[in-house]
Amino acid sequence: MTILLIGIVLLLLALVGTPLFAIISAIALMAFHAADIDTSAVIVELYRLANAPILLAIPLFTFAGYLLAESNSPRRLVNLSRALFGWIPGGLSIVTLVSCAVFTAFTGASGVTIIALGGLLYPVLRNEQYPEKFTLGILTASGNLGLLFPPSLPIILYGLVSGVSIDKLFIAGIIPSIIMITLLSVYGVLYVKDLKLPTTPFSWKNAIRAIREAAWEIPLPFIILVGIYGGFFTATEAAAVTAFYALFIEIVIYRDIHPIRDLPRVMRESMVLVGGILVILGAAMGLANYMIDAEIPMVLLEFMKQFITSKALFLLTLNIFLLIVGALMDIFSAIMVIVPLIIPIAENFGVDPVHLGIIFLANLGIGYSTPPVGMNLFIASFRFNRPIARLYLATIPFLLILLIALILITYIPDLSLWLVRVFAPGP
């Protein structure tokens, strides 16, 4: 009865807006106290977290992403994509998907992509006579496409919590992301092919001008990938290089960020996000430590074995569970709370840890746009000033396509693991 009352109180506190880290910390402290274990075990996890070398990558990549978001990079990225793909019938949908994927990869937040690029792309799509339902759907659903592209912050957090190599996760997410973008692009082209929408004729002059405008930003993902897999620097060093490069080009080259007026604000806003992530991470790892000590994953495994007898059925159950989690929780909290529970269970069913990471992140990304409570639906409703019910209907076709991609990613492990074997072999 006492546990039930405490659970009800914590649920009510969460519903009225109590910070998540406080709820998680309270659960961890009470769990350790009930088990007669010194509650300093929670603080031990904070100390262990502070000593993790990869931790430095989080603020550095976040800062770089905020610099790009606050500059004119979104506009340059859209112009470049339009110059390259605008000639294709329905090409503006491809422009939208590619731009959103690249932008989300660096900001690590699909909501930021909807707010930043949505304001640019919505009027462009509507002016080109794309139906409003299609426009709302593609902008809402494409906000999460870059979560599997390096240097996505959720990938770093997943690697930090799970102990899986971040270098392997970076490269494992490339093909799954391309599959998602390709399937959505095909749908976009087929959807508008009979609408006789205007296209932008390809022009070498426009393409060269767009490439020249974005010449300093185009190399960013290649610097990261070539640097890491060419053996020139680690993921943490790649974060430092990316942050310095973004700072240099946005302040010195493009001069989009004023060093006195804008830079302090960008630094403050980016570090507020980092601080929130680290506080939640420390609290969640403390709770995860208790769950592991209490062998909760093993208890769940034994329970699941009564109903789930195959790897294929486990993966199906896992996907359904993670889609629900993705719709209810933000991706950072879900990674910290859920990952320690599912890793031992997945290992028992023979799921590769790197493959599991891609499945996990793909599910949570799709969950962001899943009705009725997916976070991106509410962000898009606010950004485009449209009823949430209209967003539900608009996103359903795109969600169905993303679910097809998820099935391929889940049941064809080589889509995630082939590049890992080629470029990042070893333990």
ABEGO torsion letter per residue (X at the ends): XAAAAAAAAAAAAAAAGBBAAAAAAAAAAAAAAAAGBBAAAAAAAAAAAAABAAAAAAAAAAAAAAAAAABAAAAAAAAAAAAAAAABBGAAAAAAAAAAAAAAAAAGBAAAAAAAAAAAAAAAAAAAGBBAAAAAAAAAAAAAAAAABOBBAAAAAAAAAAGBBAAAAAAAAAAAAAAAAAAAAAAAAAAAAAAGBBBBBBBAAAAAAAAAAAAAAAAAAAAAAAAAAAGABBAAAAAAAAAAAAAAAAAAAAGABBAAAAAAAAAAAAAAAAAAAAAAAAAAAAAAAAAAAAGAAAAAAAAAAAABABAAAAAAAAAAAAAAAAAABBAAAAAAAAAAAAAAAAAAAGBBAAAAAAAAAAAAAAAAABOAABAAAAAAAAAAGBBAAAAAAAAAAAAAAAAAAAAAAAABAAAAAAAAAAABBEX
